[in-house]
């Protein structure tokens, strides 16, 4: 759920939590178990490495689909770029949650 949210530009845990009730794809992922923003924030903090891996996999799949790449290997520079992109998205989510807690 967080991988999908972060890849679609939704980073704030409050917003992700709210969209789980209304946005069709997030609703399908969550089912009847709507997570609170606090749970999402804690999960992100405790599972940063896993989330980074998930984001890289989603981004790789998107590239392969978009450009019809049938190879399982990506150039090292592209792989590194995807890792950096995933890290940036996690950092944005962390900053958004911190800003929301300070308000």
C-alpha positions as a Markdown table, in Angstrom:
| # | Residue | x | y | z |
|---|---|---|---|---|
| 1 | Unk | 0.0 | 0.0 | 0.0 |
| 2 | Unk | 2.8 | 2.5 | 0.9 |
| 3 | Unk | 4.7 | 1.5 | -2.2 |
| 4 | Unk | 1.7 | 2.3 | -4.4 |
| 5 | Unk | 1.1 | 5.5 | -2.5 |
| 6 | Unk | 4.7 | 6.7 | -2.7 |
| 7 | Unk | 5.0 | 5.8 | -6.4 |
| 8 | Unk | 1.8 | 7.9 | -7.1 |
| 9 | Unk | 3.1 | 10.9 | -5.2 |
| 10 | Unk | 1.1 | 10.5 | -2.0 |
| 11 | Unk | 3.6 | 10.7 | 0.9 |
| 12 | Unk | 1.8 | 12.0 | 4.0 |
| 13 | Unk | 0.5 | 9.2 | 6.3 |
| 14 | Unk | -2.6 | 11.1 | 7.1 |
| 15 | Unk | -3.4 | 11.4 | 3.4 |
| 16 | Unk | -2.6 | 7.8 | 2.6 |
| 17 | Unk | -4.8 | 6.7 | 5.5 |
| 18 | Unk | -7.7 | 8.9 | 4.2 |
| 19 | Unk | -7.3 | 7.7 | 0.7 |
| 20 | Unk | -7.5 | 4.0 | 1.8 |
| 21 | Unk | -11.2 | 4.7 | 2.3 |
| 22 | Unk | -11.9 | 6.5 | -1.0 |
| 23 | Unk | -9.2 | 5.8 | -3.7 |
| 24 | Unk | -10.2 | 2.6 | -5.5 |
| 25 | Unk | -6.7 | 1.0 | -5.8 |
| 26 | Unk | -5.8 | 1.7 | -2.2 |
| 27 | Unk | -9.2 | 0.6 | -1.1 |
| 28 | Unk | -8.7 | -2.7 | -2.9 |
| 29 | Unk | -5.3 | -3.2 | -1.3 |
| 30 | Unk | -6.6 | -2.4 | 2.2 |
| 31 | Unk | -9.9 | -4.1 | 2.1 |
| 32 | Unk | -11.8 | -3.6 | 5.4 |
| 33 | Unk | -8.6 | -3.0 | 7.4 |
| 34 | Unk | -8.1 | 0.8 | 7.1 |
| 35 | Unk | -4.8 | 1.7 | 8.7 |
| 36 | Unk | -4.4 | 4.8 | 10.9 |
| 37 | Unk | -1.8 | 7.5 | 10.0 |
| 38 | Unk | 0.1 | 6.5 | 13.2 |
| 39 | Unk | 0.4 | 2.9 | 12.1 |
| 40 | Unk | 1.6 | 3.9 | 8.6 |
| 41 | Unk | 4.2 | 6.3 | 10.1 |
| 42 | Unk | 5.5 | 3.6 | 12.5 |
| 43 | Unk | 5.5 | 1.0 | 9.7 |
| 44 | Unk | 7.5 | 3.3 | 7.4 |
| 45 | Unk | 10.1 | 4.0 | 10.2 |
| 46 | Unk | 10.5 | 0.3 | 11.2 |
| 47 | Unk | 10.6 | -1.1 | 7.6 |
| 48 | Unk | 12.5 | 1.5 | 5.6 |
| 49 | Unk | 14.8 | -1.1 | 4.0 |
| 50 | Unk | 11.9 | -3.3 | 2.9 |
| 51 | Unk | 10.0 | -0.2 | 1.6 |
| 52 | Unk | 13.0 | 0.9 | -0.4 |
| 53 | Unk | 13.3 | -2.5 | -2.0 |
| 54 | Unk | 9.6 | -2.5 | -2.8 |
| 55 | Unk | 9.8 | 0.9 | -4.4 |
| 56 | Unk | 12.7 | -0.1 | -6.5 |
| 57 | Unk | 10.9 | -3.2 | -7.7 |
| 58 | Unk | 7.8 | -1.1 | -8.6 |
| 59 | Unk | 9.9 | 1.5 | -10.4 |
| 60 | Unk | 11.8 | -1.3 | -12.3 |
| 61 | Unk | 8.5 | -2.9 | -13.4 |
| 62 | Unk | 7.2 | 0.5 | -14.5 |
| 63 | Unk | 10.3 | 1.1 | -16.6 |
| 64 | Unk | 10.2 | -2.4 | -18.2 |
| 65 | Unk | 6.5 | -2.0 | -19.0 |
| 66 | Unk | 6.7 | 1.6 | -20.3 |
| 67 | Unk | 9.7 | 0.9 | -22.5 |
| 68 | Unk | 9.0 | -2.8 | -23.3 |
| 69 | Unk | 12.2 | -4.0 | -21.8 |
| 70 | Unk | 12.3 | -7.8 | -21.8 |
| 71 | Unk | 15.6 | -8.2 | -20.0 |
| 72 | Unk | 15.8 | -8.9 | -16.3 |
| 73 | Unk | 19.1 | -6.9 | -16.1 |
| 74 | Unk | 19.2 | -3.1 | -16.0 |
| 75 | Unk | 22.3 | -1.1 | -16.4 |
| 76 | Unk | 24.1 | -0.4 | -13.1 |
| 77 | Unk | 23.6 | 3.3 | -13.4 |
| 78 | Unk | 19.9 | 2.9 | -13.9 |
| 79 | Unk | 19.6 | 0.6 | -11.0 |
| 80 | Unk | 21.5 | 3.1 | -8.8 |
| 81 | Unk | 19.2 | 5.9 | -10.0 |
| 82 | Unk | 16.1 | 3.8 | -9.0 |
| 83 | Unk | 17.6 | 3.2 | -5.5 |
| 84 | Unk | 18.2 | 7.0 | -5.2 |
| 85 | Unk | 14.7 | 7.7 | -6.4 |
| 86 | Unk | 13.2 | 5.3 | -3.9 |
| 87 | Unk | 15.3 | 6.8 | -1.1 |
| 88 | Unk | 14.1 | 10.3 | -2.0 |
| 89 | Unk | 10.5 | 9.2 | -1.8 |
| 90 | Unk | 11.0 | 7.7 | 1.6 |
| 91 | Unk | 12.7 | 10.9 | 2.8 |
| 92 | Unk | 9.8 | 13.0 | 1.5 |
| 93 | Unk | 7.4 | 10.7 | 3.4 |
| 94 | Unk | 9.4 | 11.1 | 6.6 |
| 95 | Unk | 9.5 | 14.9 | 6.2 |
| 96 | Unk | 5.8 | 15.1 | 5.5 |
| 97 | Unk | 5.0 | 13.1 | 8.6 |
| 98 | Unk | 7.3 | 15.1 | 10.8 |
| 99 | Unk | 5.7 | 18.4 | 9.5 |
| 100 | Unk | 2.3 | 17.0 | 10.2 |
| 101 | Unk | 3.2 | 16.1 | 13.8 |
| 102 | Unk | 4.5 | 19.5 | 14.4 |
| 103 | Unk | 1.3 | 21.2 | 13.4 |
